[in-house]
Amino acid sequence: MPQIADPITYGSEPSPGRVRWTRQQCEALLDAGILEGRYELIDGEIISKKGQKPQHRIAVILVSNWLRLVFGNLFIQSQSSIDVAEEENEHNEPEPDAAVTREPTTAYTRGNPGPKDLLLAVEVSDTTLRFDRGKKAALYAAAGVPDYWVLGINGRRLFVCRQPTKRGYLDTTIYSADESVSPLDRPDVLVRVNELLPPIGNR
C-alpha cells in the first residue's frame, strides 16, 4: 500500500553573509566564461549539475521515455530550465530532470515554460533526496506545479507530491518499486515504479 509521507521543511531565513545570485548575474558569469558547465539556480545558490552517476542518467532516460510515450515527444523536456512563481523567479531557475508541458515545446519561443505551463515535474534523486523533497518541493509547490514526482534511486521509491500551496504540498504519497501510479493529468495510464528505476546491479 502507498504510504503518506511527512513533509520536509526548510527555514525561510537566509544564512548570515550569504550571497544570493540572480538569474541576470548568472548569465553575466556565463558570458564572461567564469561559470562553466551545467548548473541550476535554486534560492540564489548556483548548483553544479556536472558528473551524473550512471544510475541517475539511466533513470532520467527511463522516466523521459515513458513520459514521451504517454504525452508525446513535443510535450516533454528533459533537464531544461523552467520559470517558477513570479516572486521567486529572480533567484531561481530550476532544471527538472523531466517536465510535461501543456503545449508543445515549440510554443515556448520567448522564454522558459512557467508554472501555468507545467502538468508534471520529475526529479531523479540519488544523493539529493532531502533537497529534492524539501527545498525543490517547496519551490514547485509555491509555483503551483500540480504534480511533482521525486524518484528515489537508493530506496527504490517514488514520492508523489500533490495539492500545492504557498507553504508546500499538502499530499505526499510514497510508492514502492512494485506499486503503480498514474500522472494526475492522465489517470487512465499506470506505470510500475520499477519500470522507471535502473535495473538492480546495473554497472
N, CA and C atoms as a LAMMPS dump frame, in Angstrom:
ITEM: TIMESTEP
0
ITEM: NUMBER OF ATOMS
609
ITEM: BOX BOUNDS ff ff ff
-5.0000000000000000e+02 5.0000000000000000e+02
-5.0000000000000000e+02 5.0000000000000000e+02
-5.0000000000000000e+02 5.0000000000000000e+02
ITEM: ATOMS id mol type element x y z
1 1 1 N 0.84 -1.201 0
2 1 2 C 0 0 0
3 1 3 C 0.878 1.255 0
4 2 1 N 0.54 2.268 -0.812
5 2 2 C 1.284 3.525 -0.744
6 2 3 C 1.197 4.132 0.647
7 3 1 N 2.248 4.814 1.051
8 3 2 C 2.316 5.443 2.365
9 3 3 C 2.235 6.95 2.232
10 4 1 N 1.692 7.594 3.25
11 4 2 C 1.679 9.053 3.297
12 4 3 C 2.982 9.515 3.944
13 5 1 N 3.695 10.404 3.274
14 5 2 C 4.993 10.858 3.764
15 5 3 C 4.862 12.134 4.566
16 6 1 N 5.688 12.262 5.585
17 6 2 C 5.765 13.509 6.337
18 6 3 C 6.493 14.552 5.503
19 7 1 N 6.055 15.811 5.527
20 7 2 C 6.727 16.84 4.737
21 7 3 C 8.106 17.161 5.289
22 8 1 N 9.001 17.589 4.408
23 8 2 C 10.318 18.08 4.804
24 8 3 C 10.281 19.585 4.642
25 9 1 N 10.609 20.309 5.69
26 9 2 C 10.526 21.765 5.643
27 9 3 C 11.91 22.387 5.798
28 10 1 N 12.077 23.557 5.23
29 10 2 C 13.299 24.33 5.345
30 10 3 C 12.945 25.704 5.888
31 11 1 N 13.846 26.263 6.689
32 11 2 C 13.639 27.607 7.186
33 11 3 C 13.689 28.616 6.054
34 12 1 N 12.966 29.71 6.196
35 12 2 C 12.902 30.705 5.128
36 12 3 C 13.984 31.777 5.26
37 13 1 N 14.669 31.838 6.403
38 13 2 C 15.672 32.879 6.614
39 13 3 C 17.008 32.464 6.005
40 14 1 N 17.639 33.342 5.2
41 14 2 C 18.939 33.006 4.632
42 14 3 C 20.029 33 5.696
43 15 1 N 21.119 32.28 5.411
44 15 2 C 22.25 32.232 6.333
45 15 3 C 22.936 33.59 6.389
46 16 1 N 23.555 33.953 7.543
47 16 2 C 24.259 35.233 7.645
48 16 3 C 25.385 35.323 6.619
49 17 1 N 25.486 36.467 5.945
50 17 2 C 26.567 36.684 4.99
51 17 3 C 26.392 35.971 3.663
52 18 1 N 25.273 35.355 3.459
53 18 2 C 25.053 34.587 2.241
54 18 3 C 24.815 35.513 1.051
55 19 1 N 25.445 35.188 -0.08
56 19 2 C 25.222 35.906 -1.328
57 19 3 C 24.17 35.152 -2.132
58 20 1 N 23.11 35.842 -2.523
59 20 2 C 22.07 35.22 -3.35
60 20 3 C 22.224 35.729 -4.781
61 21 1 N 22.624 34.834 -5.664
62 21 2 C 22.8 35.199 -7.057
63 21 3 C 21.438 35.348 -7.745
64 22 1 N 21.423 36.181 -8.778
65 22 2 C 20.213 36.335 -9.586
66 22 3 C 20.435 35.654 -10.942
67 23 1 N 19.358 35.472 -11.662
68 23 2 C 19.478 34.887 -12.997
69 23 3 C 20.318 35.78 -13.906
70 24 1 N 20.117 37.084 -13.8
71 24 2 C 20.872 38.02 -14.634
72 24 3 C 22.365 37.939 -14.339
73 25 1 N 22.724 37.84 -13.062
74 25 2 C 24.137 37.723 -12.693
75 25 3 C 24.744 36.418 -13.207
76 26 1 N 23.968 35.334 -13.159
77 26 2 C 24.46 34.053 -13.667
78 26 3 C 24.713 34.119 -15.16
79 27 1 N 23.823 34.794 -15.884
80 27 2 C 24.015 34.959 -17.324
81 27 3 C 25.292 35.753 -17.602
82 28 1 N 25.566 36.77 -16.764
83 28 2 C 26.787 37.559 -16.936
84 28 3 C 28.028 36.707 -16.664
85 29 1 N 27.957 35.844 -15.652
86 29 2 C 29.076 34.944 -15.359
87 29 3 C 29.314 33.97 -16.504
88 30 1 N 28.224 33.492 -17.114
89 30 2 C 28.353 32.601 -18.267
90 30 3 C 28.994 33.316 -19.445
91 31 1 N 28.516 34.525 -19.721
92 31 2 C 29.047 35.297 -20.849
93 31 3 C 30.529 35.608 -20.662
94 32 1 N 30.944 35.782 -19.391
95 32 2 C 32.339 36.105 -19.103
96 32 3 C 33.223 34.859 -19.05
97 33 1 N 32.624 33.688 -19.181
98 33 2 C 33.394 32.449 -19.142
99 33 3 C 33.779 32.01 -17.745
100 34 1 N 33.192 32.646 -16.717
101 34 2 C 33.518 32.303 -15.336
102 34 3 C 32.718 31.087 -14.872
103 35 1 N 31.468 31.033 -15.292
104 35 2 C 30.588 29.923 -14.922
105 35 3 C 30.526 28.962 -16.097
106 36 1 N 30.984 27.73 -15.875
107 36 2 C 31.052 26.757 -16.955
108 36 3 C 30.227 25.522 -16.613
109 37 1 N 29.863 24.782 -17.661
110 37 2 C 29.137 23.541 -17.462
111 37 3 C 27.68 23.769 -17.136
112 38 1 N 26.999 22.676 -16.792
113 38 2 C 25.576 22.739 -16.487
114 38 3 C 25.375 23.083 -15.018
115 39 1 N 24.393 23.914 -14.757
116 39 2 C 24.071 24.308 -13.396
117 39 3 C 22.6 24.669 -13.334
118 40 1 N 22.073 24.782 -12.113
119 40 2 C 20.762 25.381 -11.919
120 40 3 C 20.846 26.34 -10.739
121 41 1 N 19.966 27.324 -10.753
122 41 2 C 19.94 28.341 -9.711
123 41 3 C 18.746 28.062 -8.808
124 42 1 N 19.027 27.792 -7.519
125 42 2 C 17.981 27.49 -6.553
126 42 3 C 18.145 28.383 -5.337
127 43 1 N 17.166 29.249 -5.113
128 43 2 C 17.182 30.163 -3.969
129 43 3 C 18.488 30.952 -3.905
130 44 1 N 18.977 31.382 -5.066
131 44 2 C 20.189 32.19 -5.129
132 44 3 C 21.478 31.414 -5.072
133 45 1 N 21.43 30.094 -4.96
134 45 2 C 22.627 29.265 -4.941
135 45 3 C 22.845 28.645 -6.315
136 46 1 N 24.089 28.69 -6.782
137 46 2 C 24.452 28.085 -8.057
138 46 3 C 24.857 26.642 -7.789
139 47 1 N 24.087 25.715 -8.32
140 47 2 C 24.293 24.3 -8.031
141 47 3 C 24.774 23.598 -9.296
142 48 1 N 25.964 23.023 -9.22
143 48 2 C 26.54 22.316 -10.362
144 48 3 C 25.766 21.037 -10.647
145 49 1 N 25.568 20.754 -11.934
146 49 2 C 24.891 19.522 -12.34
147 49 3 C 25.822 18.653 -13.181
148 50 1 N 27.124 18.818 -12.963
149 50 2 C 28.102 18.02 -13.694
150 50 3 C 28.271 16.662 -13.011
151 51 1 N 28.767 15.709 -13.778
152 51 2 C 29.162 14.434 -13.198
153 51 3 C 28.019 13.541 -12.753
154 52 1 N 27.005 13.378 -13.585
155 52 2 C 25.909 12.467 -13.261
156 52 3 C 26.415 11.033 -13.136
157 53 1 N 25.92 10.331 -12.144
158 53 2 C 26.24 8.918 -11.995
159 53 3 C 25.406 8.11 -12.993
160 54 1 N 25.918 6.933 -13.398
161 54 2 C 25.182 6.122 -14.378
162 54 3 C 23.75 5.809 -13.958
163 55 1 N 23.525 5.506 -12.669
164 55 2 C 22.182 5.18 -12.21
165 55 3 C 21.224 6.354 -12.421
166 56 1 N 21.71 7.554 -12.147
167 56 2 C 20.9 8.761 -12.332
168 56 3 C 20.594 8.959 -13.811
169 57 1 N 21.622 8.834 -14.634
170 57 2 C 21.45 9.025 -16.082
171 57 3 C 20.43 8.034 -16.648
172 58 1 N 20.531 6.774 -16.245
173 58 2 C 19.609 5.753 -16.75
174 58 3 C 18.181 6.057 -16.317
175 59 1 N 17.996 6.441 -15.052
176 59 2 C 16.654 6.739 -14.55
177 59 3 C 16.038 7.922 -15.29
178 60 1 N 16.821 8.95 -15.562
179 60 2 C 16.309 10.112 -16.303
180 60 3 C 15.844 9.684 -17.69
181 61 1 N 16.607 8.82 -18.35
182 61 2 C 16.226 8.335 -19.677
183 61 3 C 14.934 7.521 -19.6
184 62 1 N 14.829 6.627 -18.601
185 62 2 C 13.64 5.786 -18.469
186 62 3 C 12.393 6.638 -18.196
187 63 1 N 12.516 7.606 -17.297
188 63 2 C 11.384 8.48 -16.977
189 63 3 C 10.969 9.288 -18.212
190 64 1 N 11.942 9.894 -18.869
191 64 2 C 11.643 10.739 -20.024
192 64 3 C 11.019 9.935 -21.155
193 65 1 N 11.546 8.735 -21.399
194 65 2 C 10.995 7.903 -22.472
195 65 3 C 9.554 7.498 -22.179
196 66 1 N 9.274 7.137 -20.918
197 66 2 C 7.905 6.752 -20.574
198 66 3 C 6.957 7.94 -20.724
199 67 1 N 7.373 9.107 -20.282
200 67 2 C 6.526 10.29 -20.401
201 67 3 C 6.257 10.631 -21.862
202 68 1 N 7.243 10.433 -22.719
203 68 2 C 7.035 10.692 -24.144
204 68 3 C 5.999 9.743 -24.738
205 69 1 N 6.008 8.495 -24.286
206 69 2 C 5.008 7.54 -24.759
207 69 3 C 3.591 7.969 -24.349
208 70 1 N 3.48 8.541 -23.148
209 70 2 C 2.171 8.912 -22.609
210 70 3 C 1.683 10.245 -23.168
211 71 1 N 2.562 11.241 -23.204
212 71 2 C 2.141 12.608 -23.539
213 71 3 C 2.548 13.06 -24.95
214 72 1 N 3.521 12.377 -25.551
215 72 2 C 4.011 12.785 -26.865
216 72 3 C 5.364 13.468 -26.763
217 73 1 N 6.198 13.283 -27.769
218 73 2 C 7.578 13.777 -27.742
219 73 3 C 7.686 15.273 -27.49
220 74 1 N 6.841 16.055 -28.146
221 74 2 C 6.986 17.506 -28.086
222 74 3 C 6.471 18.113 -26.779
223 75 1 N 5.88 17.306 -25.925
224 75 2 C 5.359 17.814 -24.659
225 75 3 C 6.279 17.502 -23.478
226 76 1 N 7.454 16.928 -23.75
227 76 2 C 8.392 16.553 -22.694
228 76 3 C 9.688 17.325 -22.88
229 77 1 N 10.177 17.926 -21.804
230 77 2 C 11.516 18.482 -21.823
231 77 3 C 12.317 17.833 -20.704
232 78 1 N 13.586 17.548 -20.99
233 78 2 C 14.443 16.848 -20.038
234 78 3 C 15.63 17.722 -19.656
235 79 1 N 15.773 17.956 -18.344
236 79 2 C 16.893 18.726 -17.797
237 79 3 C 17.025 20.077 -18.488
238 80 1 N 15.881 20.755 -18.611
239 80 2 C 15.826 22.095 -19.189
240 80 3 C 15.15 23.047 -18.213
241 81 1 N 15.468 24.315 -18.32
242 81 2 C 15.021 25.317 -17.351
243 81 3 C 13.521 25.563 -17.42
244 82 1 N 12.952 25.881 -16.251
245 82 2 C 11.564 26.334 -16.163
246 82 3 C 11.541 27.611 -15.329
247 83 1 N 10.454 28.366 -15.437
248 83 2 C 10.215 29.507 -14.552
249 83 3 C 9.348 29.05 -13.389
250 84 1 N 9.494 29.746 -12.254
251 84 2 C 8.686 29.437 -11.079
252 84 3 C 7.806 30.637 -10.751
253 85 1 N 7.289 30.7 -9.527
254 85 2 C 6.41 31.807 -9.157
255 85 3 C 7.122 33.141 -9.37
256 86 1 N 6.362 34.139 -9.791
257 86 2 C 6.947 35.436 -10.16
258 86 3 C 7.834 36.012 -9.071
259 87 1 N 7.393 35.899 -7.813
260 87 2 C 8.172 36.468 -6.707
261 87 3 C 9.441 35.677 -6.409
262 88 1 N 9.55 34.454 -6.951
263 88 2 C 10.727 33.606 -6.719
264 88 3 C 11.634 33.536 -7.948
265 89 1 N 11.184 34.075 -9.057
266 89 2 C 11.843 33.81 -10.329
267 89 3 C 13.23 34.444 -10.44
268 90 1 N 13.446 35.575 -9.803
269 90 2 C 14.73 36.272 -9.935
270 90 3 C 15.894 35.429 -9.413
271 91 1 N 15.65 34.659 -8.352
272 91 2 C 16.72 33.895 -7.715
273 91 3 C 16.609 32.397 -7.959
274 92 1 N 15.775 31.999 -8.894
275 92 2 C 15.581 30.572 -9.153
276 92 3 C 15.435 30.307 -10.642
277 93 1 N 16.121 29.282 -11.113
278 93 2 C 15.933 28.768 -12.468
279 93 3 C 16.218 27.259 -12.432
280 94 1 N 15.269 26.494 -11.907
281 94 2 C 15.499 25.053 -11.777
282 94 3 C 15.425 24.339 -13.117
283 95 1 N 16.04 23.159 -13.157
284 95 2 C 16.002 22.296 -14.333
285 95 3 C 15.511 20.922 -13.907
286 96 1 N 14.213 20.685 -13.872
287 96 2 C 13.731 19.35 -13.519
288 96 3 C 14.322 18.299 -14.458
289 97 1 N 14.538 17.103 -13.923
290 97 2 C 15.06 16.032 -14.778
291 97 3 C 14.093 15.709 -15.902
292 98 1 N 12.811 15.9 -15.665
293 98 2 C 11.807 15.777 -16.73
294 98 3 C 10.63 16.671 -16.376
295 99 1 N 9.969 17.203 -17.399
296 99 2 C 8.791 18.035 -17.169
297 99 3 C 7.831 17.85 -18.339
298 100 1 N 6.548 17.863 -18.016
299 100 2 C 5.498 17.76 -19.023
300 100 3 C 4.84 19.123 -19.166
301 101 1 N 4.764 19.636 -20.395
302 101 2 C 4.185 20.956 -20.641
303 101 3 C 2.792 20.833 -21.258
304 102 1 N 1.977 21.87 -21.043
305 102 2 C 0.614 21.868 -21.596
306 102 3 C 0.617 21.994 -23.115
307 103 1 N 1.544 22.776 -23.631
308 103 2 C 1.66 22.996 -25.071
309 103 3 C 2.937 22.336 -25.582
310 104 1 N 3.028 22.077 -26.88
311 104 2 C 4.291 21.549 -27.421
312 104 3 C 5.44 22.49 -27.092
313 105 1 N 6.63 21.932 -26.947
314 105 2 C 7.788 22.742 -26.555
315 105 3 C 8.067 23.859 -27.563
316 106 1 N 7.628 23.678 -28.801
317 106 2 C 7.832 24.711 -29.827
318 106 3 C 7.023 25.969 -29.551
319 107 1 N 6.08 25.903 -28.599
320 107 2 C 5.266 27.077 -28.273
321 107 3 C 6.021 28.061 -27.386
322 108 1 N 7.095 27.603 -26.733
323 108 2 C 7.784 28.443 -25.744
324 108 3 C 9.041 29.055 -26.364
325 109 1 N 8.814 29.963 -27.323
326 109 2 C 9.928 30.577 -28.04
327 109 3 C 10.459 31.831 -27.356
328 110 1 N 9.689 32.406 -26.438
329 110 2 C 10.081 33.67 -25.811
330 110 3 C 10.685 33.482 -24.418
331 111 1 N 10.743 32.252 -23.942
332 111 2 C 11.3 32.015 -22.61
333 111 3 C 10.982 30.609 -22.139
334 112 1 N 11.296 30.37 -20.869
335 112 2 C 11.041 29.054 -20.29
336 112 3 C 9.549 28.831 -20.057
337 113 1 N 9.104 27.578 -20.069
338 113 2 C 7.745 27.307 -19.603
339 113 3 C 7.591 27.762 -18.154
340 114 1 N 6.458 28.347 -17.828
341 114 2 C 6.213 28.82 -16.471
342 114 3 C 5.281 27.908 -15.71
343 115 1 N 4.945 28.278 -14.475
344 115 2 C 4.114 27.416 -13.62
345 115 3 C 2.809 26.986 -14.265
346 116 1 N 2.132 27.896 -14.982
347 116 2 C 0.846 27.549 -15.599
348 116 3 C 1.005 26.643 -16.817
349 117 1 N 2.255 26.493 -17.28
350 117 2 C 2.511 25.667 -18.46
351 117 3 C 2.838 24.219 -18.105
352 118 1 N 3.015 23.924 -16.818
353 118 2 C 3.529 22.615 -16.407
354 118 3 C 2.431 21.716 -15.847
355 119 1 N 2.381 20.495 -16.342
356 119 2 C 1.464 19.488 -15.817
357 119 3 C 2.146 18.604 -14.782
358 120 1 N 3.44 18.373 -14.953
359 120 2 C 4.189 17.455 -14.098
360 120 3 C 5.662 17.804 -14.146
361 121 1 N 6.312 17.778 -12.983
362 121 2 C 7.764 17.911 -12.9
363 121 3 C 8.307 16.694 -12.162
364 122 1 N 9.452 16.186 -12.62
365 122 2 C 10.059 14.999 -12.02
366 122 3 C 11.529 15.272 -11.727
367 123 1 N 11.95 14.909 -10.521
368 123 2 C 13.365 14.928 -10.156
369 123 3 C 13.8 13.502 -9.842
370 124 1 N 14.97 13.123 -10.33
371 124 2 C 15.572 11.822 -10.016
372 124 3 C 16.632 12.066 -8.951
373 125 1 N 16.545 11.33 -7.842
374 125 2 C 17.415 11.592 -6.688
375 125 3 C 18.251 10.375 -6.338
376 126 1 N 19.554 10.599 -6.206
377 126 2 C 20.407 9.6 -5.586
378 126 3 C 20.959 10.176 -4.286
379 127 1 N 21.805 11.208 -4.4
380 127 2 C 22.342 11.854 -3.198
381 127 3 C 21.557 13.104 -2.81
382 128 1 N 20.521 13.462 -3.559
383 128 2 C 19.832 14.745 -3.354
384 128 3 C 18.39 14.591 -2.887
385 129 1 N 18.05 13.447 -2.292
386 129 2 C 16.653 13.18 -1.965
387 129 3 C 16.077 14.224 -1.014
388 130 1 N 16.799 14.554 0.047
389 130 2 C 16.28 15.529 1.02
390 130 3 C 16.111 16.904 0.368
391 131 1 N 17.047 17.287 -0.47
392 131 2 C 16.98 18.571 -1.159
393 131 3 C 15.783 18.6 -2.114
394 132 1 N 15.601 17.531 -2.868
395 132 2 C 14.503 17.483 -3.843
396 132 3 C 13.139 17.409 -3.167
397 133 1 N 13.069 16.734 -2.01
398 133 2 C 11.805 16.642 -1.292
399 133 3 C 11.555 17.872 -0.416
400 134 1 N 12.605 18.628 -0.152
401 134 2 C 12.471 19.794 0.708
402 134 3 C 12.438 21.1 -0.056
403 135 1 N 13.613 21.623 -0.338
404 135 2 C 13.695 22.949 -0.962
405 135 3 C 13.043 22.992 -2.344
406 136 1 N 13.303 21.971 -3.163
407 136 2 C 12.71 21.987 -4.503
408 136 3 C 11.203 21.775 -4.45
409 137 1 N 10.751 20.894 -3.579
410 137 2 C 9.307 20.68 -3.441
411 137 3 C 8.618 21.978 -3.031
412 138 1 N 9.216 22.707 -2.096
413 138 2 C 8.641 23.977 -1.653
414 138 3 C 8.58 24.977 -2.805
415 139 1 N 9.627 24.987 -3.627
416 139 2 C 9.692 25.908 -4.766
417 139 3 C 8.613 25.58 -5.802
418 140 1 N 8.473 24.304 -6.127
419 140 2 C 7.474 23.898 -7.11
420 140 3 C 6.054 24.07 -6.579
421 141 1 N 5.872 23.792 -5.288
422 141 2 C 4.54 23.963 -4.695
423 141 3 C 4.119 25.427 -4.713
424 142 1 N 5.039 26.318 -4.331
425 142 2 C 4.737 27.753 -4.329
426 142 3 C 4.403 28.246 -5.737
427 143 1 N 4.996 27.597 -6.749
428 143 2 C 4.714 27.963 -8.14
429 143 3 C 3.391 27.386 -8.622
430 144 1 N 2.843 26.427 -7.871
431 144 2 C 1.567 25.83 -8.253
432 144 3 C 1.685 24.652 -9.202
433 145 1 N 2.876 24.04 -9.3
434 145 2 C 3.025 22.85 -10.137
435 145 3 C 2.151 21.744 -9.535
436 146 1 N 1.143 21.248 -10.266
437 146 2 C 0.135 20.391 -9.644
438 146 3 C 0.589 18.991 -9.303
439 147 1 N 1.594 18.499 -9.996
440 147 2 C 2.032 17.108 -9.844
441 147 3 C 3.558 17.099 -9.852
442 148 1 N 4.175 16.682 -8.749
443 148 2 C 5.635 16.684 -8.622
444 148 3 C 6.074 15.32 -8.109
445 149 1 N 6.936 14.657 -8.888
446 149 2 C 7.429 13.332 -8.524
447 149 3 C 8.91 13.39 -8.206
448 150 1 N 9.301 12.691 -7.142
449 150 2 C 10.716 12.527 -6.804
450 150 3 C 11.009 11.027 -6.811
451 151 1 N 11.836 10.597 -7.752
452 151 2 C 12.189 9.188 -7.871
453 151 3 C 13.466 8.926 -7.087
454 152 1 N 13.339 8.24 -5.959
455 152 2 C 14.486 7.939 -5.104
456 152 3 C 15.161 6.653 -5.538
457 153 1 N 16.341 6.765 -6.125
458 153 2 C 17.03 5.594 -6.661
459 153 3 C 17.463 4.643 -5.547
460 154 1 N 18.087 5.185 -4.51
461 154 2 C 18.674 4.332 -3.475
462 154 3 C 17.615 3.529 -2.719
463 155 1 N 16.512 4.146 -2.379
464 155 2 C 15.447 3.445 -1.671
465 155 3 C 14.44 2.791 -2.597
466 156 1 N 14.629 3.02 -3.924
467 156 2 C 13.731 2.47 -4.952
468 156 3 C 12.277 2.77 -4.605
469 157 1 N 12.018 4.078 -4.46
470 157 2 C 10.674 4.56 -4.122
471 157 3 C 10.363 5.784 -4.974
472 158 1 N 9.07 6.052 -5.105
473 158 2 C 8.618 7.25 -5.799
474 158 3 C 7.759 8.076 -4.846
475 159 1 N 8.139 9.34 -4.659
476 159 2 C 7.377 10.273 -3.834
477 159 3 C 6.517 11.122 -4.778
478 160 1 N 5.214 11.053 -4.609
479 160 2 C 4.286 11.796 -5.456
480 160 3 C 3.657 12.916 -4.63
481 161 1 N 3.937 14.154 -5.04
482 161 2 C 3.514 15.337 -4.281
483 161 3 C 2.417 16.074 -5.049
484 162 1 N 1.296 16.327 -4.363
485 162 2 C 0.157 16.978 -4.994
486 162 3 C -0.505 17.96 -4.032
487 163 1 N -1.462 18.707 -4.529
488 163 2 C -2.158 19.759 -3.798
489 163 3 C -1.172 20.854 -3.355
490 164 1 N -0.609 21.583 -4.321
491 164 2 C 0.376 22.616 -3.992
492 164 3 C -0.235 23.818 -3.293
493 165 1 N 0.495 24.366 -2.322
494 165 2 C 0.148 25.615 -1.658
495 165 3 C 1.424 26.434 -1.529
496 166 1 N 1.283 27.666 -1.101
497 166 2 C 2.458 28.512 -0.885
498 166 3 C 3.358 27.97 0.224
499 167 1 N 2.827 27.089 1.06
500 167 2 C 3.605 26.517 2.166
501 167 3 C 4.108 25.104 1.867
502 168 1 N 3.852 24.617 0.661
503 168 2 C 4.31 23.283 0.303
504 168 3 C 3.16 22.423 -0.189
505 169 1 N 3.474 21.185 -0.526
506 169 2 C 2.451 20.248 -0.982
507 169 3 C 1.722 19.652 0.22
508 170 1 N 0.393 19.598 0.131
509 170 2 C -0.402 19.059 1.229
510 170 3 C -0.419 17.538 1.229
511 171 1 N -0.185 16.932 0.064
512 171 2 C -0.289 15.478 -0.054
513 171 3 C 0.976 14.913 -0.686
514 172 1 N 1.738 14.118 0.072
515 172 2 C 2.89 13.405 -0.465
516 172 3 C 2.72 11.928 -0.163
517 173 1 N 2.654 11.12 -1.211
518 173 2 C 2.441 9.681 -1.072
519 173 3 C 3.66 8.938 -1.597
520 174 1 N 4.075 7.906 -0.873
521 174 2 C 5.249 7.116 -1.252
522 174 3 C 4.789 5.814 -1.89
523 175 1 N 5.328 5.524 -3.073
524 175 2 C 5.046 4.274 -3.772
525 175 3 C 6.311 3.423 -3.824
526 176 1 N 6.193 2.158 -3.483
527 176 2 C 7.33 1.239 -3.554
528 176 3 C 7.549 0.807 -5
529 177 1 N 8.647 0.089 -5.237
530 177 2 C 9.015 -0.302 -6.598
531 177 3 C 7.957 -1.176 -7.258
532 178 1 N 7.222 -1.942 -6.483
533 178 2 C 6.233 -2.867 -7.043
534 178 3 C 4.841 -2.242 -7.19
535 179 1 N 4.681 -1.017 -6.762
536 179 2 C 3.381 -0.359 -6.851
537 179 3 C 3.293 0.496 -8.113
538 180 1 N 2.074 0.851 -8.475
539 180 2 C 1.832 1.606 -9.707
540 180 3 C 1.183 2.947 -9.403
541 181 1 N 1.405 3.898 -10.292
542 181 2 C 0.884 5.251 -10.113
543 181 3 C 0.529 5.829 -11.473
544 182 1 N -0.372 6.793 -11.484
545 182 2 C -0.762 7.493 -12.707
546 182 3 C -0.411 8.972 -12.595
547 183 1 N -0.036 9.614 -13.693
548 183 2 C 0.075 11.074 -13.674
549 183 3 C -1.284 11.689 -13.38
550 184 1 N -1.294 12.801 -12.684
551 184 2 C -2.541 13.459 -12.333
552 184 3 C -3.358 13.806 -13.58
553 185 1 N -2.67 14.19 -14.644
554 185 2 C -3.364 14.605 -15.864
555 185 3 C -3.751 13.431 -16.766
556 186 1 N -3.232 12.228 -16.459
557 186 2 C -3.577 11.038 -17.24
558 186 3 C -3.91 9.882 -16.291
559 187 1 N -5.018 9.975 -15.57
560 187 2 C -5.374 8.929 -14.607
561 187 3 C -5.662 7.582 -15.251
562 188 1 N -5.788 7.577 -16.566
563 188 2 C -6.068 6.327 -17.292
564 188 3 C -4.806 5.513 -17.556
565 189 1 N -3.637 6.056 -17.271
566 189 2 C -2.364 5.388 -17.575
567 189 3 C -1.624 5.069 -16.279
568 190 1 N -1.237 3.818 -16.119
569 190 2 C -0.496 3.374 -14.939
570 190 3 C 0.931 3 -15.314
571 191 1 N 1.866 3.25 -14.382
572 191 2 C 3.24 2.775 -14.553
573 191 3 C 3.707 2.192 -13.219
574 192 1 N 4.373 1.035 -13.298
575 192 2 C 5.011 0.493 -12.104
576 192 3 C 6.278 1.283 -11.843
577 193 1 N 6.51 1.637 -10.591
578 193 2 C 7.689 2.427 -10.231
579 193 3 C 8.961 1.731 -10.71
580 194 1 N 8.985 0.416 -10.629
581 194 2 C 10.159 -0.351 -11.029
582 194 3 C 10.55 -0.109 -12.491
583 195 1 N 9.568 0.226 -13.329
584 195 2 C 9.839 0.481 -14.74
585 195 3 C 10.602 1.782 -14.952
586 196 1 N 10.578 2.662 -13.968
587 196 2 C 11.275 3.947 -14.071
588 196 3 C 12.658 3.907 -13.441
589 197 1 N 12.962 2.819 -12.735
590 197 2 C 14.22 2.707 -11.995
591 197 3 C 15.255 1.909 -12.774
592 198 1 N 16.558 2.198 -12.582
593 198 2 C 17.608 1.395 -13.219
594 198 3 C 17.565 -0.033 -12.703
595 199 1 N 17.917 -1.009 -13.537
596 199 2 C 17.952 -2.397 -13.058
597 199 3 C 18.91 -2.546 -11.875
598 200 1 N 18.565 -3.368 -10.925
599 200 2 C 19.43 -3.623 -9.769
600 200 3 C 20.709 -4.303 -10.252
601 201 1 N 21.838 -3.803 -9.77
602 201 2 C 23.112 -4.402 -10.138
603 201 3 C 23.676 -3.875 -11.436
604 202 1 N 22.979 -2.923 -12.068
605 202 2 C 23.482 -2.343 -13.306
606 202 3 C 24.768 -1.582 -13.05
607 203 1 N 25.758 -1.746 -13.932
608 203 2 C 27.041 -1.056 -13.763
609 203 3 C 27.243 -0.03 -14.875
